[in-house]
Amino acid sequence: MAYYNFSGKLLDINTGISINNRAFRYADGLFESMYFTNGKIMFLQQHYARLRNGMEVLRIDTDNLPSIDEIEHLAKKLIAANEIETSARIRMQVFRKAGGLYLPEDNTCDYIIEATALNNTEYQLNTKGLHIGISNSIKRNANIFSQIKTTAKQDMVLVAMDAKDNKWDDAILMNNSDSIVETSSSNIFAVINGNIYTPTLSDGALNGIMRQNIIEIAKQNKLSVIETSLNESNLLTADEIFISNAVKGIQWVVAFGTKRYFNSMSKNIISLLNKKINE
């Protein structure tokens, strides 16, 4: 039997939630996807800070949000209950308590924590490079929601469906100025003449936790990182492209259209990441 944690209680994974749940009715919530390995959640403080910031933006009270230590304790308890022996993907979803229509009756929160087993105890670079393309289904407007992980992810659903339809591994979301934002599940980086470029947050890119750590690690190792607007032509002139998220770390891209890429920077960055998480 598998379990999830609902506001501090372990429940059978087949136990449903109320139809009055505001995350279900109005996407009135947020989530964080995290990587658990070596007995701890990686970069938990950064995940927690972004979650609290998102709650403040949505005006959800943080008073009964578990502390950092409590979240890690609940995650470990859930991992044990699910008999996960190595690493895990931890998904924490926070949502406003049920009640009301658009106008809430209660601004305090409930939360769900899920744990799914993974096989890798550190970040592993994909052996086979990804094939990616540009999604034409939707474009993003940069706004206050761009920097928080709300449960309203219809744009990413459509982008992921475009990738599947075109037999790509992932697809790129653009903004209304035809600048690159991110892919359906990751931030994106391009290596051009030894410099690492990534879309600026003002173009609508999420300030991903792995993005933050890649930028920090690169600068610590005297690698040039430039946050700027990127377009399709920049990718076509790049020597290398990789994407990143908190669970998978880095995945290198072998093809964008007819262009082919290398992965030497990806190998270097993922090695530095693993060194950091094993400290």
Order of alpha helices (4+ residues) and beta strands (2+ residues): beta-beta-alpha-beta-beta-alpha-alpha-beta-beta-beta-alpha-beta-beta-beta-beta-alpha-beta-alpha-beta-beta-beta-alpha
